[in-house]
Amino acid sequence: MTAGAGAGDRRGGWARERVTALLELLDRPLTSYYLVLGCSALLLALGLMMVLSASSIEALQETGSPFSWFLRQSFSATLGVPLMWVCSRLPLRFFRFAGYPLMALSIIGLILVIFVGESQLGAQRWIDLGPIYLQPSEPAKLGIALWGADLLARKARAGRIEWRQLLIPLMPGTAILAVMVMLGRDLGTTLVLLLIFLSLLWVVGAPIRLFAAILSVAVLAAVIMITVEPYRMARVTSYLQPWDDAQGAGYQAVQGQIAMGSGGWFGLGLGSSRQKWSWLPHSESDFIFAILGEELGLAGTLAVVTLFGLLGYAGLRVASRVNDPFIRLAAAATTAWVVGQAIVNIGAVIGVLPITGIPLPLVSYGGSALLPTLAALGMLLSFARREPGAREALAARGPGPAARGLSWLGLGGPGAIRRRVGRAGRVNR
């Protein structure tokens, strides 16, 4: 009895030590920075791998090469990663200014979509630019997050933001943007814009009655959009009873569930999906999570959910630890956008939410969605560098990878190079 109690005490002590070590790790100044960076990198790498697998069959049928869409996504990532790095180094005043031109360009793009946009699967949201398709509603998400955050931050008093400042011009501006997206019959993006707006409401401490009023209007608008479009009504019906019309309106939902169920605990193996052989529509974009579950199993899907959870934790940690009102608002809105969109996409794939046609951030195919998302995550990195103690911790890390590489080559760091250049100049003179 005594021995058993002693063993239990030792196990309890070990568990307490691990929990204490984890809490100390999470309390470090650069925790948010490394979480955003690491989760983004892992999700992007996993996304490229899954796009290659999920799109190979359809790309081969349409273009003659199984790598066509993967190369396009890789090109978007090649542009997006430097963009993310640049955004992580930009000053705060740039983000406060950037929301205004980004909103203006998004509105112009949405107007063009209404008149000359391409329609696919009942939604008119793309502009055909020849080799690429541009979707203006994607940068609009970043635009409204930055624009709304700056509007409210400018009206902050003694660090507090009055929710009444939401009424003009933020609420009308958001409504105009949402209506323009709705005119393109894009219900999924409209819901994401509403989610960003509600996150701003939450941060400024708006009363519950205002939430209730806005949600009532949103629900009414959603009901109207569903009832006037037969394909949306079919989606709602198929969401409630997908197996009743498994060859019709419920086909995509059913095939997605078959893919998820086929994966088991650890999946069929990377590249071994059966549903991507023309069974599951849009397996490389809206339903890429289903292919991931089929090939990597429950373990792979839980890993993706965990990465998005850690990303959400890091974004909210930045919003709670920085005193600047603009950073609090922009970080919370960006986190709500990325993580909320992931929840909606995953929920649609597993059958707990209706299919809305929005991609899984960083993972699904599509450059129009990938570039604004990487820019927003780069902005979060910039905000994380402003957490208490983060600058000092970054300065204490020593020279960066480039300087260490030069040192390994025997060239020394940047200071040594400058000294060599100076000596060479004096010799030449």
Phi, psi and omega in degrees: 000316180293319179297318179296319179296322179295320178295321178296320178297320180295319179295319178296320178295320178297317180296318179297321178296318179296317179297318179297318179296321179294318179295322177295321179296316181291340182270000181289153185298326185262013181300313181298317182301310183287329177294314178298314181296312183292315180295320179296315181296317181293318179294321179294315179297317178296321179298315178299319179296318182285327176297318178300316181289312188287330186264353190298318184290311181293323177296322178296320180291323186269326186242346182089358178227131179287350184260002188302305184287328175297319179294323176297316179293323177295322177296318177297319178293325178297325175282323187286323182295313173299324177298319178297318179296317179298315180297328179290345181253356183283149179286164183298323183296334177295315181293326179293330179274328191294334182298328185288306177295328179294321176295317181297314179295323179294319179295318178298317179296321179291326175295317178296323179299320182298323186264323185233013184287158177271138181252131177221131178054038175087351181248134179253098187220003184242148171247123183278113179251026180090262182286342183227160172249131179254133179244097186297337181292341180288307175295340177297330178296314178292322181299314183289329177295315181287316181297312180296319180296319180290320178302314182287322181294326179294337182258011179287142179236121181053040178081357180250146182245126178280127183294337180296339178292350178292333192297317180221129000259008189295313183295313176298321179297317177295320180297319179298315180297317180295320180295320180294322177292321179294327177297333174277007177060039180250084184291323183299312180293325176300319178294323178293319177299319177296322179297319177297316180297318180294327177294323175296319176302317183295317183295322182278358175077039178295148181291158183299325182296328177290319174303314183298319181294315181294318179295325178296316178296319180295317179296318178298316179296320179296319179297318179297315180297325181288318185287331183275348180243115182302324184291330177288320176299323177294325178294318179296316179298317180290333176293320181287317182222071185295327185283348177288336178224060187294340179258002181238246185295331181269009187301309184295317180297318180295315180296325176295319179292324176298318179298314180297317181291333181286340186287331181065211182286315187236009172084171179277348184113145182299126181088358186261013181299140174264331184290337180286351178278062176065018176268316185259114178294142177055044180291340180271350184236270186296327185245031179291336178295328178293318177295322178298318178293326179290320185272328184248355174073191180299324179299317179293318180293321178294326177297318179294316178299319179296319180297317177293325176296317178294323177296317177296319178299316181297316180297317179290329177294318176299314182297329183271338185263346181257135185277339182297125183296325179296316180296318179302314182291312183294320179294317180294318180294318179295319178296317178298321179297304187291310183288321179297319178295323177296318180297318180295317180296311181295321178298322178292322182292318183273357171093010179266349177227155176294155178287123182247347177081023177257147186279165173275117186306135176072345185251316184289158176289138176142113181286327180298329178273326185290316185296310177299326179294315178294323176297318179295321178290325173298321176298319177299322175298319178298319179293322181296331177290348180259006175293155179303124178084354184290317180298317180295320180294322177294320179293331182280353181288345181089195183295153180284179182300322181295317180294321178294323178297317177297323179294320178297330179279359180084012181263348182079181180275188180301323179296320179295322179296317179298320179295321179295317180298320179295318179295320179297322180295319179294323178295317180297324178291000000 
